[in-house]
Amino acid sequence: GCCPQRDPLWPNLTVQQHLEAYAAVRGMRKEDAAVIISRLAKVLALQKHLKTPVRRISAGEARKLCFALSVLGDPTVMLWDEPSRGMDTKGQRRMWKVIQSAVRSKARAAILSTQYLEEAAAICDRVAILVLGQLRYIGSLEDLKSRVGTSYHLEIKMMDAGQSDALHAEILRLFPHAARQERTYSLLIYKIPMEDALPLSQSFSKLEAAKQNFRLEDYSLSLHTLQQVFVDLTQDLEDHDMDVASDGAVERKLLHP
């Protein structure tokens, strides 16, 4: 079964006609196909669209249909290329349930590509991260999740961009092992090791003082999330760092997995 990035659908056929046609091609009996189509339509919330031509349904509903076609007939190998693209949150979670059911048997295997690490974490047992054609990470979710909660994510919004260099020096004084990950005209983003940030009460006191001294618009300090770990792994692959210009150019530091 395959769910490509672009939906291979016939605009004039209805949702049900698509499902019936694919079921027939895969050799399913009409009686069995009717039962499976009804179940898929219910779990993916496609019942009210069954009689609707594909040209009249939303992009999210078309994506659900394309995904449903990929699991008809219990294929042993399934390929899904960003299957949840265009879906709302409820649609995504409905699809995840179908995926979890489809791969429950050890006799089946699936490869899923996604831009959302939370989606991979919800339904995959192994993860590979590709950046510009280069493999940056491959391994278990447990190993990847171990990177979460070991550092803090600091975002600083400046009112006066002319103080960015002085503010950067101050951040390094307050948090000696902080790594600047991004710099734009008015925004600085740092990754701070947990040992530098604890106790949090002192960190917030330091940041409040910096806010007053440098007239900062705002700041936030939070635990590194799974999605931010993904961002770390996908940042600049150049061998050299990009220098910062005060005209709004972005600086990225090379991060090693």
N, C-alpha and C positions, 0 to 999 in steps of 0.2 A: 504494500500500500504506500502511496506517495501523496503528500500534500505539498506541492511546490509553492514558491513565494507568490507567484501569480496564479489566480484561480482559473483553471482550465474548464470553464463552464460555458454552456450554450445559453445565450440571453433569452431566447424565446421559449425554452423548456421550463417547466415548473420545477420546484424543489423536489417534489415527489417523483416526477419523471426522471430526473437525474439519478435519484437513489435507485429506482427500479431498473434503469438501464445498466447502471454499474453492477447491481446485484445479478442481473442476467448474464452479463459478460463474465462474471466470476463463478458462474455455474450454480448459483443458489436456486433452490426450488421456490416457486412463487409463494407458497404458504409460509416457508421459513423466512423469505425475504420480507414479507408483509409484517411479520412479528418483529424482526430486527429493526426494520425501518421505523416502526411505531415506537420502539424503545429508544432508538437514537434520537428521533424527533422530540421525544419527551424530555430526555436528559439534557439535550442541547437547546431546549426551548424553541424548537422549530415547528411545532404543531400548527400554529396559525399561519405559517408561511408555506405549507405543503402544496397548496393549489396556486401559489403565486409565481409568475414567471420570474426568472432570475434577474432580469433587467430592472425589476421593481423592488427588489429587496436591498437592504443597506449593505455596505462593505463588510460590516461585522457579521451579518447573517450569511453573506456569501462565503465568508471565511469558515464559518461553522459548517456550511454545506460541504465545502472542499475537504475539511477535516473528516466529516462523517463518511464521505466517499472513500477516504484512505483506510478506514477500519472495517468497511463492509467485507464480509466473507472470511473474517478471522485470518488475515495474512500473517505469515510467520516472521516477515521482516517489514518494518515500517520506517519511512523516511519523512520527517516533518520539517519543513523550512519555514521558521517563524509562523507557526500555525495560529498563534493568538493575535497576530497583527490586526489591528482595527477593532478588536473585541473590547467590550467594557469589562470591568472587573468580574461581574457575575458570570459573563460568558466565558472568561478565562478559567474560572474555577470549575465551571461545568465541564469544560474541555479537559481539565486536569483529571477529573474523576474518571472520565472515559479512558484517558491514557493509562492511569493507574490500573484500571480493570483490564485493559488490552494487553499490558505487559506483565500481568500477574504470573502467567505461566512461564516457566523457564525455557519452554520450547519456542518462545517468541523473543525477538530483539527489536530495538528501535533506536534511531538516531534523531535527535531533535536539535535544531539550531534556534537560538533565541538571543535577543539583546538584553534580556532581563535575568540576572543571576538568581533572583528570588524564584522565578519560574523554574529554572534548572534545579534549584534546591528542593522545590516542592515535588518534583516528579522523576529526577534522575539519580542514579547511584554512582555515576562517574561523570566528571566534568573535564572538558578540554576548552581552553581559551585561546582563540586565534586573533592575532593583531597584525593587520597588513600582510596576511599570508604566513606569519611566523607563529609557531606554537609557543605560547608563553607559559602555559600551565596544563598539566594533565594529571589527574589523580582523583582520590576519593573526596566526597563532600566533607567528610570529617576533617581531613587535613585542611581543606580550604576554610571551613568554619573555625578552625583553631586560630586563624588570623584575625577573627572578629573579637573585639573586646580586649585586644592587647595594646590598643593605642586610642588616642582621642583625635577628633576632627575639629579644627578651629577655623572659623570663618570670621574675617574682620572687614567691615564696610567702613571706608574712610570718607570723610567730608573734604579733606585736603590731601590730594594725591601727592603734593610736593613733599609731604612728610613720610612717604613710604619707606625710604631708605633708613631714616632714623627710627621709624616704627619697627622695621625688620630687625635692626640692631637691638632694640629693646626686647622684642620677642625672644631673640636668641639669648639675651641676658636672663630673662625670666625662665625660659625653657631651653636649656643648653643643647638638647639633642633634637630640637624641633627641625623638621624638614619642610621647606616651603615648596608646595606643590603647584601653586598657581598664583599668578599676579596679573591683574588687569589695572585699568586706570583707577578704579575705586575699590577693588576687592583683593584681599590677601587670603590664601588658604594654606593651612599648615597641618601636618601630621605630627602629633606629639606623643612620644612613648608614655605609657602609663606611669612609669616611675617618675617622670618629670611632672606629671599633672596631679599626682596625689601628694597631700590630701586636697580634695577638690575645693574645700573652703578657702584655702590659701590661693589656689589658682584663680578663683573668681575674684578674690580681693585684689590680686595683682592686675587682673584684666580690667577691673573697675577703675583702678588708679590709672592704667594706661588709657582708658576711655576718656578720662578727664584731662589728662596731660596732653593727649594727641587729638582731642576733640573728635573722637570716633562717632560715626553715625550709629553703629551697632556692632555686636559680636555674638557668636554662638560657639559653645564648646559642648561636643557630644561624642559618645562612643562611636568608633569606626564601625560602619555597618557592612553587611555582606556586599551590597552594591558598591560601596566605596572601595572595598578590596578589589572588586572587578575593575573599577576605575584606575586604581593603582597599577594593576597589571596591564592595562591598555594604554597607559600614558607613554609619551615620547620614546620612540625606539632609536632615535639618533644617538650616535656615539658621543656627541657633545651636547652640552646644555644650551638652550636658547637664551641669549641674554635678554634682559628686560629693557624695554623702551617706555618712556613715560607717556607715549601717545596711545596707550591702550593695547599694545601688543601683549601676547600671553607668554609667560615663561612656564616651562614644564621641566621638571627634574627627572632624569632617567631613574626608573625604579626597577630594582631587580626582584624577581619573585622569590 
